[in-house]
């Protein structure tokens, strides 16, 4: 099947106008993974971003100890890029971009680590966002030092990290806050899914009309 240039041009224009910053996106929490520490599941957390044709399975990295989610819970969230300070402190629960970036750097360290290390990393992330040490969940001096020493000089591209914040963050029972890594950008990805679905549907209808015998 070939797409007509006009349809592709329309889709391309829509993609160029997509702005993931502060975009509201639907999320579903699937489960808390298989690794536990300090009496909690510490990941990797699994979720779904978006709905329908534009949905995508994602890893949700929790940065928020003080709120909760349950399996199957759904909510609408603001997505705020860590590529700049725009939206940090207004759409997000915390107001320190460097703290979010340190947390993002820590999430890149999970691969290949033992359950104990994963627990220590998650505890360190939670404590980054707590005004006082969280009782029973000690921050790791090693991982905190690593994050502070490396988050600015690492090869991590923070443009592809987004804070996932419940649009009703001030309401009782609002969902935990997470970090998600997504490339292409969430707004582009979701438009791509829905846009291509529309283009394919239109092309299919045109083809069906072309194949329908003319009435006599």
ZIMOHU-V811010 format. One record per residue. N is the residue number from 1. PHI is phi in radians with two decimals (NA if undefined). OMEGA is omega in whole degrees, -180 to 180 (999 if undefined). Layout:
[[N & PHI & OMEGA] [N & PHI & OMEGA]]
This chain:
[[1 & NA & 178] [2 & -1.90 & 177] [3 & -1.55 & 176] [4 & -1.20 & -180] [5 & -0.94 & -178] [6 & -1.13 & 180] [7 & -1.18 & 179] [8 & -1.14 & 180] [9 & -1.12 & 178] [10 & -1.09 & 179] [11 & -1.11 & -179] [12 & -1.07 & 179] [13 & -1.11 & 179] [14 & -1.12 & -180] [15 & -1.15 & -180] [16 & -1.15 & -179] [17 & -1.49 & -178] [18 & -1.14 & 179] [19 & -2.27 & -177] [20 & -1.21 & -180] [21 & -1.08 & 179] [22 & 1.15 & 178] [23 & -1.23 & 177] [24 & -1.56 & -176] [25 & -2.32 & -180] [26 & -1.47 & 178] [27 & -2.23 & 173] [28 & -2.21 & 177] [29 & -1.52 & -176] [30 & -1.55 & 178] [31 & -2.86 & -177] [32 & -1.65 & 178] [33 & 1.37 & -172] [34 & -2.14 & -176] [35 & -1.66 & 179] [36 & -2.13 & 177] [37 & -2.78 & 178] [38 & 1.01 & 179] [39 & 1.47 & -179] [40 & -2.26 & 168] [41 & -1.29 & -177] [42 & -2.06 & 171] [43 & 1.89 & -4] [44 & -1.16 & 179] [45 & -1.37 & -177] [46 & -2.03 & -180] [47 & -2.60 & 176] [48 & -2.21 & 178] [49 & -1.82 & 180] [50 & 1.57 & 180] [51 & -2.39 & 175] [52 & 1.09 & -175] [53 & -1.14 & -178] [54 & -1.61 & -177] [55 & -1.33 & -178] [56 & -2.60 & 173] [57 & -1.24 & -177] [58 & -2.40 & 170] [59 & -1.60 & 179] [60 & -1.79 & -180] [61 & -1.75 & -173] [62 & -1.32 & 176] [63 & -2.06 & -168] [64 & -2.28 & -180] [65 & -1.39 & -166] [66 & -1.62 & 174] [67 & -2.21 & -172] [68 & -2.43 & 170] [69 & -2.38 & 177] [70 & -2.21 & 180] [71 & -0.99 & 179] [72 & 1.54 & -180] [73 & -1.14 & 179] [74 & -2.17 & 178] [75 & -2.79 & 174] [76 & -1.72 & -175] [77 & -2.28 & 168] [78 & -1.45 & 176] [79 & -1.87 & -178] [80 & -2.14 & -177] [81 & -1.22 & 173] [82 & -1.53 & 178] [83 & -1.24 & 178] [84 & -2.66 & -179] [85 & -1.51 & -179] [86 & -1.04 & 178] [87 & 1.54 & 179] [88 & -1.26 & -179] [89 & 1.67 & 175] [90 & -1.83 & 176] [91 & -1.52 & -175] [92 & -1.77 & 180] [93 & -1.30 & 180] [94 & -1.78 & -174] [95 & -2.07 & -176] [96 & -1.94 & -179] [97 & -1.06 & -178] [98 & -1.07 & 179] [99 & -1.13 & 178] [100 & -1.08 & -180] [101 & -1.20 & 175] [102 & -1.10 & 177] [103 & -1.09 & 179] [104 & -1.07 & 178] [105 & -1.06 & -180] [106 & -1.08 & 180] [107 & -1.15 & 179] [108 & -1.37 & -176] [109 & -1.72 & -176] [110 & -1.17 & -171] [111 & -0.97 & 175] [112 & 1.37 & -177] [113 & -1.52 & 177] [114 & -1.27 & 177] [115 & -1.03 & 179] [116 & -1.13 & 179] [117 & -1.18 & 178] [118 & -1.07 & 178] [119 & -1.10 & 180] [120 & -1.16 & 178] [121 & -1.15 & -180] [122 & -1.10 & 178] [123 & -1.08 & 179] [124 & -1.13 & 178] [125 & -1.07 & -180] [126 & -1.01 & -178] [127 & -1.22 & 175] [128 & -0.99 & -173] [129 & -1.78 & 179] [130 & -1.85 & 180] [131 & -1.17 & 177] [132 & -2.34 & 179] [133 & -0.97 & -180] [134 & -1.40 & -178] [135 & -1.07 & 178] [136 & 1.40 & -180] [137 & -2.30 & -173] [138 & -1.28 & 173] [139 & -1.22 & 178] [140 & -1.53 & 178] [141 & -1.04 & -180] [142 & -1.12 & -175] [143 & -1.24 & 175] [144 & -1.13 & 178] [145 & -1.11 & 178] [146 & -1.10 & -179] [147 & -1.12 & -178] [148 & -1.15 & -178] [149 & -1.42 & -169] [150 & -2.04 & -170] [151 & -1.16 & -179] [152 & -1.49 & -175] [153 & -1.79 & -178] [154 & -1.34 & 178] [155 & -1.61 & 180] [156 & -1.25 & 177] [157 & -1.67 & -175] [158 & -1.28 & 176] [159 & -1.11 & -178] [160 & -1.78 & 173] [161 & -1.76 & -179] [162 & -2.27 & 172] [163 & -1.47 & 180] [164 & -1.78 & -174] [165 & -2.11 & 177] [166 & -0.89 & 179] [167 & -1.11 & 177] [168 & -1.86 & -172] [169 & -1.03 & -179] [170 & -1.53 & -177] [171 & -1.45 & 175] [172 & -1.10 & 179] [173 & 1.42 & 179] [174 & -1.17 & -174] [175 & -1.28 & 174] [176 & -1.01 & 176] [177 & -1.69 & -177] [178 & -2.32 & 166] [179 & -1.93 & 176] [180 & -2.30 & 176] [181 & -1.83 & -177] [182 & -2.51 & 172] [183 & -2.47 & 6] [184 & -1.16 & -178] [185 & -1.04 & -177] [186 & -0.94 & -180] [187 & -1.07 & 179] [188 & -1.16 & -178] [189 & -1.10 & -178] [190 & -1.19 & 177] [191 & -1.15 & 180] [192 & -1.08 & -180] [193 & -1.11 & -178] [194 & -1.28 & -179] [195 & -1.18 & 179] [196 & -1.13 & 178] [197 & -1.07 & 179] [198 & -1.16 & 180] [199 & -1.13 & 180] [200 & -1.09 & -180] [201 & -1.09 & 180] [202 & -1.14 & 180] [203 & -1.13 & 180] [204 & -1.13 & 180] [205 & -1.14 & 178] [206 & -1.12 & -179] [207 & -1.16 & 179] [208 & -1.14 & 178] [209 & -1.14 & -179] [210 & -1.19 & -176] [211 & -1.55 & -179] [212 & -1.33 & -180] [213 & -1.05 & 179] [214 & -1.21 & 179] [215 & -1.29 & 179] [216 & -1.66 & 999]]
